[in-house]
Amino acid sequence: MNGRFPKNENEIIIGKHIITNGGVDLKIGDKIKLNIGERKTKDDYDLKRK
């Protein structure tokens, strides 16, 4: 385990599985941009949070 817990609303925790299973190349201190919006399956099924 590396890093620390977030100190403000502009920081997040990224699980190690995102890097190993997702093939994402992130390092501590990297900045990322997240697109927030609707989530749907390929056949247009809505994946809203309940």
MOPAC internal coordinates of N, CA, C and O (Angstrom, degrees):
PM7 1SCF
backbone

  N    0.0000 0     0.00 0     0.00 0    0    0    0
  C    1.4422 1     0.00 0     0.00 0    1    0    0
  C    1.5279 1   108.61 1     0.00 0    2    1    0
  O    1.2310 1   121.16 1   -47.16 1    3    2    1
  N    1.3104 1   115.39 1   132.84 1    3    2    1
  C    1.4619 1   121.59 1   178.02 1    5    3    2
  C    1.5147 1   109.67 1  -125.65 1    6    5    3
  O    1.2310 1   120.94 1   -17.43 1    7    6    5
  N    1.3070 1   115.81 1   162.57 1    7    6    5
  C    1.4512 1   120.25 1   174.35 1    9    7    6
  C    1.5117 1   113.11 1    89.30 1   10    9    7
  O    1.2310 1   121.28 1    24.41 1   11   10    9
  N    1.3319 1   115.16 1  -155.59 1   11   10    9
  C    1.4619 1   122.73 1  -177.09 1   13   11   10
  C    1.5259 1   107.99 1  -150.57 1   14   13   11
  O    1.2310 1   120.82 1    -7.43 1   15   14   13
  N    1.3093 1   116.03 1   172.57 1   15   14   13
  C    1.4587 1   120.40 1   175.78 1   17   15   14
  C    1.5316 1   109.16 1   -73.84 1   18   17   15
  O    1.2310 1   120.25 1   -26.92 1   19   18   17
  N    1.3305 1   117.14 1   153.08 1   19   18   17
  C    1.4743 1   119.79 1   178.82 1   21   19   18
  C    1.5207 1   111.51 1   -58.43 1   22   21   19
  O    1.2310 1   121.31 1   -37.10 1   23   22   21
  N    1.3310 1   115.09 1   142.90 1   23   22   21
  C    1.4668 1   120.70 1   179.20 1   25   23   22
  C    1.5247 1   112.55 1  -103.41 1   26   25   23
  O    1.2310 1   119.78 1   166.34 1   27   26   25
  N    1.3512 1   118.03 1   -13.66 1   27   26   25
  C    1.4622 1   120.55 1   179.03 1   29   27   26
  C    1.5322 1   109.75 1  -153.79 1   30   29   27
  O    1.2310 1   120.65 1    -0.66 1   31   30   29
  N    1.3365 1   116.36 1   179.34 1   31   30   29
  C    1.4657 1   121.18 1  -175.56 1   33   31   30
  C    1.5378 1   113.64 1   -72.53 1   34   33   31
  O    1.2310 1   120.08 1   174.27 1   35   34   33
  N    1.3090 1   117.45 1    -5.73 1   35   34   33
  C    1.4645 1   120.87 1   178.48 1   37   35   34
  C    1.5230 1   112.67 1   -97.11 1   38   37   35
  O    1.2310 1   120.11 1  -173.54 1   39   38   37
  N    1.3222 1   117.40 1     6.46 1   39   38   37
  C    1.4608 1   122.10 1  -179.77 1   41   39   38
  C    1.5273 1   109.99 1  -119.72 1   42   41   39
  O    1.2310 1   120.93 1   -31.87 1   43   42   41
  N    1.3319 1   115.83 1   148.13 1   43   42   41
  C    1.4672 1   121.03 1   178.20 1   45   43   42
  C    1.5218 1   109.69 1  -137.10 1   46   45   43
  O    1.2310 1   121.46 1   -15.85 1   47   46   45
  N    1.3166 1   114.81 1   164.15 1   47   46   45
  C    1.4619 1   121.60 1   173.28 1   49   47   46
  C    1.5257 1   107.35 1   -99.69 1   50   49   47
  O    1.2310 1   120.35 1   -48.07 1   51   50   49
  N    1.3174 1   116.94 1   131.93 1   51   50   49
  C    1.4600 1   122.51 1   174.92 1   53   51   50
  C    1.5222 1   107.40 1  -111.38 1   54   53   51
  O    1.2310 1   120.64 1   -59.26 1   55   54   53
  N    1.3214 1   116.38 1   120.74 1   55   54   53
  C    1.4599 1   120.31 1   179.17 1   57   55   54
  C    1.5244 1   111.98 1   -67.84 1   58   57   55
  O    1.2310 1   121.17 1   -31.54 1   59   58   57
  N    1.3198 1   115.36 1   148.46 1   59   58   57
  C    1.4660 1   120.86 1  -179.90 1   61   59   58
  C    1.5245 1   111.72 1   -57.78 1   62   61   59
  O    1.2310 1   120.06 1   148.21 1   63   62   61
  N    1.3422 1   117.48 1   -31.79 1   63   62   61
  C    1.4611 1   120.94 1  -179.59 1   65   63   62
  C    1.5266 1   112.58 1   -64.04 1   66   65   63
  O    1.2310 1   119.83 1   154.95 1   67   66   65
  N    1.3325 1   117.93 1   -25.05 1   67   66   65
  C    1.4692 1   120.66 1   176.55 1   69   67   66
  C    1.5297 1   109.42 1   -64.47 1   70   69   67
  O    1.2310 1   120.62 1   142.14 1   71   70   69
  N    1.3031 1   116.42 1   -37.86 1   71   70   69
  C    1.4661 1   121.26 1   179.47 1   73   71   70
  C    1.5213 1   110.62 1   -76.39 1   74   73   71
  O    1.2310 1   120.21 1   132.04 1   75   74   73
  N    1.3332 1   117.20 1   -47.96 1   75   74   73
  C    1.4666 1   119.76 1  -175.22 1   77   75   74
  C    1.5311 1   112.44 1   -75.26 1   78   77   75
  O    1.2310 1   119.94 1   133.07 1   79   78   77
  N    1.3366 1   117.71 1   -46.93 1   79   78   77
  C    1.4647 1   120.19 1  -177.59 1   81   79   78
  C    1.5199 1   113.19 1   -85.84 1   82   81   79
  O    1.2310 1   120.68 1   148.14 1   83   82   81
  N    1.3252 1   116.31 1   -31.86 1   83   82   81
  C    1.4554 1   120.82 1  -176.32 1   85   83   82
  C    1.5133 1   114.14 1   -89.95 1   86   85   83
  O    1.2310 1   120.60 1   169.77 1   87   86   85
  N    1.3307 1   116.46 1   -10.23 1   87   86   85
  C    1.4623 1   119.53 1   179.71 1   89   87   86
  C    1.5177 1   113.31 1    67.73 1   90   89   87
  O    1.2310 1   120.31 1  -155.96 1   91   90   89
  N    1.3201 1   117.00 1    24.04 1   91   90   89
  C    1.4630 1   121.52 1  -179.31 1   93   91   90
  C    1.5218 1   108.89 1   -90.56 1   94   93   91
  O    1.2310 1   120.61 1   -46.76 1   95   94   93
  N    1.3111 1   116.44 1   133.24 1   95   94   93
  C    1.4574 1   121.09 1  -178.56 1   97   95   94
  C    1.5218 1   109.76 1  -100.52 1   98   97   95
  O    1.2310 1   120.64 1   -92.89 1   99   98   97
  N    1.3419 1   116.38 1    87.11 1   99   98   97
  C    1.4616 1   121.72 1   179.58 1  101   99   98
  C    1.5144 1   109.79 1  -117.29 1  102  101   99
  O    1.2310 1   121.40 1   -33.66 1  103  102  101
  N    1.3195 1   114.92 1   146.34 1  103  102  101
  C    1.4510 1   121.44 1   176.90 1  105  103  102
  C    1.5160 1   108.78 1  -128.82 1  106  105  103
  O    1.2310 1   120.30 1   -22.14 1  107  106  105
  N    1.3014 1   117.04 1   157.86 1  107  106  105
  C    1.4615 1   121.59 1   177.75 1  109  107  106
  C    1.5259 1   108.98 1   -56.09 1  110  109  107
  O    1.2310 1   121.03 1   -50.24 1  111  110  109
  N    1.3351 1   115.64 1   129.76 1  111  110  109
  C    1.4573 1   121.33 1   179.57 1  113  111  110
  C    1.5150 1   114.03 1    96.21 1  114  113  111
  O    1.2310 1   119.78 1   167.77 1  115  114  113
  N    1.3556 1   118.03 1   -12.23 1  115  114  113
  C    1.4676 1   120.53 1   177.34 1  117  115  114
  C    1.5189 1   110.12 1   -63.63 1  118  117  115
  O    1.2310 1   120.94 1   -32.09 1  119  118  117
  N    1.3159 1   115.80 1   147.91 1  119  118  117
  C    1.4607 1   121.48 1   174.46 1  121  119  118
  C    1.5248 1   107.56 1  -103.25 1  122  121  119
  O    1.2310 1   121.32 1   -42.47 1  123  122  121
  N    1.3385 1   115.08 1   137.53 1  123  122  121
  C    1.4645 1   119.96 1   178.51 1  125  123  122
  C    1.5174 1   109.21 1  -129.19 1  126  125  123
  O    1.2310 1   120.91 1   -21.04 1  127  126  125
  N    1.3235 1   115.86 1   158.96 1  127  126  125
  C    1.4557 1   121.73 1   176.56 1  129  127  126
  C    1.5240 1   107.11 1  -118.71 1  130  129  127
  O    1.2310 1   120.52 1   -51.47 1  131  130  129
  N    1.3169 1   116.61 1   128.53 1  131  130  129
  C    1.4500 1   121.93 1  -179.44 1  133  131  130
  C    1.5197 1   109.77 1  -110.18 1  134  133  131
  O    1.2310 1   120.60 1   -50.56 1  135  134  133
  N    1.3191 1   116.47 1   129.44 1  135  134  133
  C    1.4529 1   121.45 1   173.63 1  137  135  134
  C    1.5252 1   107.64 1   -86.67 1  138  137  135
  O    1.2310 1   120.73 1   -59.66 1  139  138  137
  N    1.3050 1   116.22 1   120.34 1  139  138  137
  C    1.4584 1   120.88 1  -178.86 1  141  139  138
  C    1.5206 1   107.94 1  -108.42 1  142  141  139
  O    1.2310 1   121.07 1   -50.81 1  143  142  141
  N    1.3108 1   115.55 1   129.19 1  143  142  141
  C    1.4574 1   119.58 1  -179.77 1  145  143  142
  C    1.5068 1   110.29 1  -176.51 1  146  145  143
  O    1.2310 1   120.56 1    26.09 1  147  146  145
  N    1.3104 1   116.53 1  -153.91 1  147  146  145
  C    1.4551 1   121.99 1  -179.44 1  149  147  146
  C    1.5182 1   110.93 1   -77.01 1  150  149  147
  O    1.2310 1   121.43 1   -34.63 1  151  150  149
  N    1.3362 1   114.86 1   145.37 1  151  150  149
  C    1.4653 1   120.89 1   175.73 1  153  151  150
  C    1.5144 1   108.15 1  -113.33 1  154  153  151
  O    1.2310 1   120.55 1   -53.24 1  155  154  153
  N    1.3238 1   116.56 1   126.76 1  155  154  153
  C    1.4613 1   121.47 1   179.41 1  157  155  154
  C    1.5169 1   109.42 1  -138.17 1  158  157  155
  O    1.2310 1   121.31 1   -26.69 1  159  158  157
  N    1.3286 1   115.09 1   153.31 1  159  158  157
  C    1.4564 1   119.99 1   175.42 1  161  159  158
  C    1.5255 1   108.77 1   -78.64 1  162  161  159
  O    1.2310 1   120.50 1    -7.04 1  163  162  161
  N    1.3186 1   116.65 1   172.96 1  163  162  161
  C    1.4683 1   120.93 1   179.74 1  165  163  162
  C    1.5195 1   112.36 1   -60.17 1  166  165  163
  O    1.2310 1   120.60 1   150.73 1  167  166  165
  N    1.3482 1   116.45 1   -29.27 1  167  166  165
  C    1.4639 1   119.24 1   179.03 1  169  167  166
  C    1.5376 1   112.15 1   -94.95 1  170  169  167
  O    1.2310 1   120.36 1  -156.87 1  171  170  169
  N    1.3377 1   116.92 1    23.13 1  171  170  169
  C    1.4634 1   125.86 1   172.14 1  173  171  170
  C    1.5250 1   114.46 1    70.81 1  174  173  171
  O    1.2310 1   119.54 1  -157.22 1  175  174  173
  N    1.3248 1   118.48 1    22.78 1  175  174  173
  C    1.4642 1   121.86 1   174.50 1  177  175  174
  C    1.5216 1   108.58 1   -78.30 1  178  177  175
  O    1.2310 1   120.06 1   -52.13 1  179  178  177
  N    1.3296 1   117.50 1   127.87 1  179  178  177
  C    1.4554 1   123.13 1  -177.40 1  181  179  178
  C    1.5296 1   111.21 1   -75.07 1  182  181  179
  O    1.2310 1   120.21 1   -50.40 1  183  182  181
  N    1.3281 1   117.21 1   129.60 1  183  182  181
  C    1.4623 1   123.16 1  -178.85 1  185  183  182
  C    1.5288 1   110.88 1  -107.28 1  186  185  183
  O    1.2310 1   120.27 1  -129.80 1  187  186  185
  N    1.3260 1   117.09 1    50.20 1  187  186  185
  C    1.4570 1   120.63 1  -179.18 1  189  187  186
  C    1.5120 1   110.95 1   -67.32 1  190  189  187
  O    1.2310 1   121.35 1   -32.93 1  191  190  189
  N    1.3195 1   115.02 1   147.07 1  191  190  189
  C    1.4632 1   121.38 1   174.86 1  193  191  190
  C    1.5096 1   109.37 1   -71.74 1  194  193  191
  O    1.2310 1   120.32 1   -39.71 1  195  194  193
  N    1.3114 1   117.00 1   140.29 1  195  194  193
  C    1.4731 1   119.96 1   179.43 1  197  195  194
  C    1.4906 1   110.98 1  -111.19 1  198  197  195
  O    1.2310 1   120.10 1   180.00 1  199  198  197

